[in-house]
């Protein structure tokens, strides 16, 4: 799988005073638009790009804003509401609603940060309180975020560069039978799951993702699939980075649990290909780290 680098240049318009999206400027003021450059976005679960443009539209990117004195820093820990939302279209447009403008006070700078998914985007339950975003994931979405970036002054032509990065690990599941006997022994593969915390918190200031609650089993969500003697995709799962545990169920065999050796821990922003080879007597497991970024390889066997 290729690295996904989505690079866009854009101008986002809006209005600002103390509440940028709600209070229009007086008629005699000149509104100066804020230019945004959404630097690198490698996002969603999983997304492909063509020439830096997403092949699937991304909706509900959450934009947060604070306007403070130029000698001060934003205090994201006080933020409990979203200023605007953004959509990234397959034609390369990055549109923010409502429109954003520079603060008319030369001594005030506007600061922005962003994350995805938003409230109930792709069925993910999301909340924001005191600078912490809480997500309840299903295994079929990525979490991305961009650290704070600044619009310096009311006449600056330097764009605000938002650089998003993955917060989860992607598991790419592939299955095959070792021989015809294995196909008969196992029957259709009905589920492949990975164990992961599902309630996660993102600290907006530090950009740190943390786990909360008891880990649960997240599935690829694929329908039952017949084995063949060639590797075939059985979907993907996005999990909180950490210890890797895989569970497999088939029509003829109850759930099997295995921890992959040689790949003891997954990493945020990495896509791990998991090859599951079913034999008549055992399942042979191997794991190869594929692009988002370069990584290590591993293999394992479970009876």
Secondary structure, 3 states (H helix, E strand, C coil): CCCCCECCCEEECECCCCCCCCCCCCCCCCCCEEEEECCCECCCCCCCEECCEECCCEEEEEEEEEEEECCCCCCHHHCCCCCEEEEECCCCCEEEECCEECCCCCCEEEEEEEEECCCCHHHCEEEEECCEEEEECCCCCCCEEEEEEEECCCCCCCCEECCEEECCEEEEEEEEECCHHHHHHHCCEEEEEEEECCEEEEECCCCEEEEECCCEEEECCCCCECCCCCCEEEEEEEECCCECEEEEEECCCCCEEEECCCCCECCCCCEEEEEEEECCCCEEEEEEEECCCCCCEEEEEEC
